[in-house]
Amino acid sequence: MPSNIGDVKRSVRDVQSDLRDEIITKMLAALREIRKRVTMYINRDPDYQGQLKNSIRQEVDVTSDSSMEFTVYSDSRVAPYNGVVEFGSGTKTDDPYVGTPTPTPEEYPTDYPYSAPDIEVGTGKYRWFRGVIADWMEQKPVIPESDNLMASAGAIATEILRSGTYAHPFMRPAAQDQKDDVYEKARKAIKKATS
């Protein structure tokens, strides 16, 4: 009886190719849903819309045969204050924000890739924060004292740092909301490729 090993090897390669294609298709759909959910949380929060919504990006890296990466993130070049919005600042970083329905911290994904920002007066980190406040003042408009925008922005930034800000999470609740959907899409991709 002739060997059919060649046919089996071709079938395995076909399944690998089909599985890769299915996973990419399903994960792209999942990314779109997560991104929509992030935007929804930003839209629900009147305090922090600004450039935050414009900073939401997604990236896909499927160049390697051994790994694939699908990412939704907030681009800090567009909204450098994104970490402060997500986690809060100062003494209020551990307090729950009651305005946005979010999961409790113990429900957040354990491997969430961001850490709470640390902004201290006198560091380079503080200077960008003062610039963000100055931009905000110009957009609202907030009239500075003595026509000195940066001094007024510095005073506001210092007060924010002293008293802290509540977290207004937008990434963590979106990831939590969509976690089951991502797993289900991955399961369906595997099932479809192997049936």
C-alpha positions as CSV (number, residue, x, y, z in Angstrom):
1,M,0.0,0.0,0.0
2,P,1.5,3.4,-1.0
3,S,2.2,6.0,1.8
4,N,-0.1,9.0,2.1
5,I,2.2,11.0,4.3
6,G,2.6,13.6,1.6
7,D,-1.2,14.2,1.6
8,V,-1.2,14.4,5.4
9,K,1.6,17.0,5.4
10,R,-0.2,19.1,2.8
11,S,-3.4,18.9,4.8
12,V,-1.6,20.1,7.9
13,R,-0.1,23.1,6.0
14,D,-3.5,23.9,4.6
15,V,-5.0,23.9,8.1
16,Q,-2.2,26.1,9.4
17,S,-2.8,28.6,6.6
18,D,-6.6,28.5,7.1
19,L,-6.2,29.0,10.8
20,R,-3.9,32.0,10.4
21,D,-6.3,33.6,7.9
22,E,-9.3,32.9,10.1
23,I,-7.6,34.3,13.3
24,I,-6.6,37.4,11.5
25,T,-10.1,38.0,10.1
26,K,-11.8,37.4,13.5
27,M,-9.2,39.4,15.5
28,L,-9.6,42.4,13.1
29,A,-13.3,42.3,13.8
30,A,-12.6,42.1,17.6
31,L,-10.2,45.1,17.3
32,R,-12.9,47.2,15.6
33,E,-15.4,46.3,18.4
34,I,-12.9,47.2,21.2
35,R,-12.0,50.5,19.5
36,K,-15.7,51.3,19.2
37,R,-16.1,50.5,22.9
38,V,-13.2,52.7,23.9
39,T,-14.6,55.6,21.9
40,M,-18.0,55.0,23.5
41,Y,-16.5,55.4,27.0
42,I,-14.7,58.6,25.9
43,N,-17.9,60.0,24.5
44,R,-19.8,59.3,27.7
45,D,-17.3,61.4,29.7
46,P,-17.8,65.1,29.1
47,D,-14.7,66.0,31.1
48,Y,-12.1,64.3,28.9
49,Q,-13.1,64.2,25.3
50,G,-10.5,66.7,23.8
51,Q,-7.9,64.9,21.7
52,L,-8.4,61.6,23.5
53,K,-10.8,60.3,21.0
54,N,-8.5,61.2,18.1
55,S,-5.6,59.4,19.9
56,I,-7.2,55.9,19.7
57,R,-5.3,53.6,17.3
58,Q,-5.1,50.0,16.4
59,E,-2.1,48.0,15.2
60,V,-1.8,44.6,13.7
61,D,1.5,42.7,13.4
62,V,1.1,39.4,11.6
63,T,4.5,39.4,10.0
64,S,5.8,36.5,12.0
65,D,4.6,32.9,11.5
66,S,5.0,32.2,15.2
67,S,3.2,35.1,16.7
68,M,0.5,37.7,15.9
69,E,-0.2,40.9,17.8
70,F,-3.4,42.9,17.8
71,T,-3.4,46.1,19.7
72,V,-5.8,49.0,20.5
73,Y,-4.1,51.9,22.3
74,S,-4.2,55.6,23.0
75,D,-1.3,57.4,21.1
76,S,0.4,59.6,23.7
77,R,1.8,61.8,20.9
78,V,-1.8,62.9,20.3
79,A,-3.1,62.9,23.9
80,P,-0.1,63.0,26.3
81,Y,-2.5,63.1,29.2
82,N,-4.1,59.7,28.4
83,G,-2.5,57.9,31.4
84,V,-3.7,60.6,33.8
85,V,-7.3,60.2,32.4
86,E,-7.2,56.4,32.6
87,F,-5.7,56.1,36.1
88,G,-6.3,59.5,37.8
89,S,-3.5,61.3,39.6
90,G,-2.2,62.2,43.0
91,T,-4.1,61.2,46.1
92,K,-7.2,60.2,44.1
93,T,-5.7,57.4,42.0
94,D,-7.2,54.7,44.1
95,D,-10.6,56.2,44.4
96,P,-13.3,54.8,42.1
97,Y,-14.7,57.3,39.5
98,V,-18.5,57.1,39.9
99,G,-19.4,58.9,36.6
100,T,-18.5,56.1,34.2
101,P,-19.8,52.5,34.8
102,T,-16.5,50.5,35.0
103,P,-15.5,47.2,36.5
104,T,-13.7,47.1,39.8
105,P,-9.9,47.1,39.7
106,E,-9.8,43.4,40.6
107,E,-11.8,42.7,37.4
108,Y,-9.3,44.4,35.1
109,P,-7.2,42.1,33.0
110,T,-4.1,41.2,35.1
111,D,-1.7,41.8,32.2
112,Y,-3.1,45.3,31.4
113,P,0.0,47.0,29.8
114,Y,-0.1,50.4,31.4
115,S,1.0,51.6,34.8
116,A,-0.3,54.6,36.6
117,P,1.4,57.8,35.7
118,D,3.7,59.5,38.1
119,I,3.7,63.3,37.6
120,E,5.9,65.3,39.9
121,V,6.4,69.1,40.0
122,G,9.8,70.1,38.8
123,T,10.3,67.2,36.4
124,G,10.1,67.1,32.6
125,K,6.9,65.2,33.1
126,Y,5.4,68.2,34.8
127,R,6.3,70.6,31.9
128,W,4.2,68.6,29.4
129,F,1.3,68.6,31.8
130,R,1.5,72.3,32.2
131,G,1.5,72.5,28.4
132,V,-1.7,70.3,28.2
133,I,-3.4,72.7,30.7
134,A,-2.3,75.7,28.7
135,D,-3.8,74.1,25.5
136,W,-7.0,73.4,27.5
137,M,-7.2,77.0,28.7
138,E,-7.0,78.3,25.1
139,Q,-9.7,75.9,23.9
140,K,-12.3,76.6,26.6
141,P,-11.4,79.6,26.8
142,V,-10.1,80.3,30.3
143,I,-8.7,83.8,30.7
144,P,-5.3,83.7,32.5
145,E,-4.4,86.0,35.3
146,S,-2.2,88.9,34.3
147,D,-2.3,87.7,30.7
148,N,0.3,85.1,31.5
149,L,-1.0,81.8,30.1
150,M,1.9,79.6,31.2
151,A,2.0,80.9,34.8
152,S,-1.8,80.4,35.1
153,A,-1.5,76.9,33.5
154,G,1.3,76.1,36.0
155,A,-0.9,77.2,38.9
156,I,-3.8,75.1,37.7
157,A,-1.5,72.1,37.0
158,T,0.1,72.4,40.5
159,E,-3.4,72.4,42.1
160,I,-4.4,69.4,40.1
161,L,-1.3,67.6,41.1
162,R,-1.7,68.6,44.8
163,S,-5.3,67.5,45.0
164,G,-5.3,64.8,42.4
165,T,-7.8,63.8,39.8
166,Y,-10.2,60.9,39.7
167,A,-9.7,58.2,37.1
168,H,-11.9,58.3,34.0
169,P,-11.0,54.8,32.6
170,F,-11.7,54.2,28.9
171,M,-9.3,51.5,27.9
172,R,-9.7,49.0,30.8
173,P,-13.5,48.9,30.8
174,A,-13.5,48.4,27.0
175,A,-11.0,45.6,27.2
176,Q,-13.1,44.0,30.0
177,D,-16.3,44.4,28.1
178,Q,-14.9,42.7,25.0
179,K,-12.8,40.0,26.6
180,D,-15.4,37.2,26.2
181,D,-16.1,38.3,22.6
182,V,-12.3,38.1,21.7
183,Y,-12.1,34.5,23.2
184,E,-15.3,33.5,21.3
185,K,-14.0,34.9,18.0
186,A,-10.7,33.0,18.5
187,R,-12.6,29.8,19.3
188,K,-14.7,30.2,16.1
189,A,-11.6,30.8,14.0
190,I,-10.0,27.6,15.2
191,K,-13.3,25.6,14.8
192,K,-13.8,26.9,11.2
193,A,-10.2,26.3,10.2
194,T,-10.1,22.8,11.5
195,S,-13.5,21.5,10.4
